[in-house]
Amino acid sequence: MAKSVAAAPQTLVPQKGWRRFAFNCKRDWMLYAMCLIPVVYVLIFNYIPMYGIQLAFRDYKPRKGIWGSPWIGLDNYREFFAFYGSKNYILNTLAISTYQLALFPLPVLLALVIHAYKGKTFKKIVQNVSYVPHFISLVVLCGMLSTVLSPLTGLVATLNKTFGFNIGDLRSDPRAYRHVYVWSDVWQNLGWNTILYLSALSGVPDEVHEAAKVDGASRFRRIWVVDFPTILPMCSLMLIMQFGSLFSVGYQKAYLMMNAANASVAGMMSTYVYTHGIKTGEMGMGQAVGLMNSVLGMILTLIANGVADRLSDGEMALF
């Protein structure tokens, strides 16, 4: 005789609100525990420091503290734009950022080439060689550049002696500063920047390429119609983020490569924050320029995201 087994009552799952959140935490507590560390990190180092944004609108006095310093409104911004070199700092920042933006396709092309090549040994060698420079610190990198570009003892000196070139000191040549800055950055980060694209390309099924081969598609054609559309959303997201960082050129490398001869092109908004804000103790001025960089970056991100959203019908936008 068959026995009828009563179905176990299903636990009612809350649909929304704090009860649903508590239910998810109890069910997936390990995932939430893994997220706890990065969340705490972001809160401590990204959100709590926003308390100091008010320095941009105060005449900060260390003895009086943040709350005791008087409000001065937009005086820090008026002082910055009245400064004779402010226009030069802004233009230099945009020149470096635009130069780097123009070279955005390089890691995409390298990722496509590495993925298309079938030799595993060669691919591993190329990836390892291109990844290693990323782990060199900026201080060491600038020291290497100073040694290599020395017209007396470096590679430039060897080229001058061997081939009869007349290359001057590129370290102090204002015309060469931006090229040295950008292309040394390409050498350091090109391989590292391919990781996301290679990860996206690894998800392309081999059957798709085999079907394209059967249809008579060449290797270049398969890259264009199979591989490139796969990484196009990733390219869009990275491009949006790079647009948002047009005013956020790091001060470390720019400051380390700066000298009296190339200061006219090496001075950027980030170096101004360091030299006029931190070194001289004008914390309000440094905070004002830093806040302006962040606001401009947010505006550029929103504009780039809006353009991507409109062109792709929302498929390739960041949000």
Buried (B, 14 or more C-beta within 10 A) or exposed (E): EEEEEEEEEEEEEEEEEEEEEEBBEEEEEEEBEEEEEEEEEEEEEEEEEEEBEBBBBBBBEEEEEBEEBEEBEEBBBEBBEEBEBBEBBBEBBBBBBEBBBEEBEBBBEBBBEBBBEEEEEEBEEBBEEBBEBBEEEBEEBBEBBBEBBBBEEBEBBEBBEEEEEEBBBBBBBEEBBBEBBBEBBBBBBBBBBBBBBBEBBEEBEEEBBEEBEEEEBEEEEBBEEBBBEBBBBBBBBBBBBBBBBBBBBEBBBBBBBBEEBBBEBBBBBBBBBBBBBEEEEBBBBBBBBBBBBBEBBEEBBBEBBEBBBEEEEEEBBBE
